[in-house]
């Protein structure tokens, strides 16, 4: 096995710091992908994968990504809740990877709620 260089160690440190920041406190945005069995069956894993891809492309350290169980609305799965500090939460329904990318770019990063996908506000 090849020896690690200082640069390799710095890259590992930066990646770990970024990954753990998603789970830590101090965030102004919280994104929850509801991943109960009904959500997973409806495609929540693909939604989470798309979200994590988008997160990898941004340097925002104030965004916290979480998963949770079923929210009791199986007919609208996969569901994603976006909570931005100082604003009412928005629950998005029938999400897929492309919708998640759009919601991330337009709602999370630009502040524009995507009403065509929204199930509820507040």
C-alpha positions in Angstrom: 0.0 0.0 0.0 1.3 3.4 -0.9 2.2 5.9 1.8 -0.2 8.8 2.4 1.2 12.3 1.7 0.3 15.4 3.7 -1.9 16.5 0.9 -3.8 13.1 1.0 -4.3 13.6 4.8 -5.6 17.2 4.2 -8.1 15.9 1.7 -9.4 13.2 4.1 -9.6 15.7 6.9 -11.6 18.2 4.7 -14.0 15.4 3.6 -14.6 14.2 7.1 -15.2 17.7 8.4 -17.7 18.4 5.6 -19.5 15.1 6.2 -19.8 15.6 9.9 -20.9 19.2 9.5 -24.1 17.8 7.9 -25.0 16.0 11.1 -23.9 18.6 13.6 -25.6 21.7 14.9 -25.2 25.3 13.8 -27.1 24.9 10.6 -29.6 27.4 9.2 -31.2 24.9 6.8 -32.4 21.4 7.6 -33.5 19.0 4.9 -35.3 15.9 5.9 -35.8 13.0 3.5 -38.6 10.8 4.9 -37.3 7.3 4.5 -39.8 4.9 6.0 -40.5 1.7 4.2 -43.2 3.4 2.1 -40.8 6.2 1.2 -38.0 3.9 0.2 -40.4 1.8 -1.9 -41.5 5.0 -3.6 -37.9 6.1 -4.4 -36.6 8.0 -1.4 -33.1 6.5 -1.7 -32.7 8.0 -5.2 -34.0 11.3 -3.8 -31.4 11.2 -1.0 -28.6 10.3 -3.4 -29.5 13.3 -5.6 -29.5 15.5 -2.6 -26.1 14.3 -1.4 -24.8 14.9 -5.0 -26.0 18.5 -4.8 -24.5 18.9 -1.4 -21.2 17.7 -2.7 -21.2 20.5 -5.3 -21.7 23.3 -2.8 -19.5 24.7 -0.1 -22.4 25.5 2.2 -21.6 24.4 5.7 -25.0 25.6 7.2 -27.1 22.9 5.6 -28.0 19.8 7.6 -29.3 16.7 5.9 -31.3 14.2 7.8 -33.5 11.2 7.2 -36.5 10.1 9.2 -39.2 7.5 9.2 -42.6 7.7 7.6 -44.6 10.9 8.2 -47.9 9.1 7.8 -48.6 10.3 4.3 -47.8 7.2 2.3 -49.8 8.3 -0.8 -47.6 11.3 -1.3 -44.2 9.6 -0.8 -41.3 10.3 -1.3 -41.6 13.4 0.9 -38.9 15.9 1.7 -39.2 18.7 4.3 -37.2 21.9 3.9 -36.8 24.0 7.0 -35.0 27.3 6.7 -34.3 29.4 9.7 -36.9 32.2 10.0 -39.3 30.6 7.5 -42.2 28.2 7.7 -41.2 24.6 6.8 -42.2 23.3 3.4 -43.1 19.6 2.8 -42.6 18.5 -0.8 -44.4 15.4 -2.2 -43.9 12.9 -5.0 -40.2 13.8 -5.2 -37.7 12.2 -7.5 -34.1 12.9 -8.2 -34.7 15.7 -10.7 -37.3 17.4 -8.5 -34.9 17.2 -5.6 -32.2 18.8 -7.6 -34.6 21.6 -8.6 -35.8 22.1 -5.0 -32.2 22.2 -3.7 -31.1 24.8 -6.3 -34.2 27.0 -6.3 -35.5 26.7 -2.8 -32.6 25.9 -0.6 -30.0 28.0 -2.4 -32.1 30.7 -4.0 -35.0 30.9 -1.5 -37.8 30.3 -4.1 -40.4 27.8 -2.8 -41.3 25.3 -5.6 -45.1 25.5 -5.1 -45.8 22.9 -7.9 -44.3 20.2 -5.7 -45.3 21.5 -2.3 -47.8 19.5 -0.2 -47.9 21.8 2.8 -46.3 25.0 4.3 -46.0 25.6 8.0 
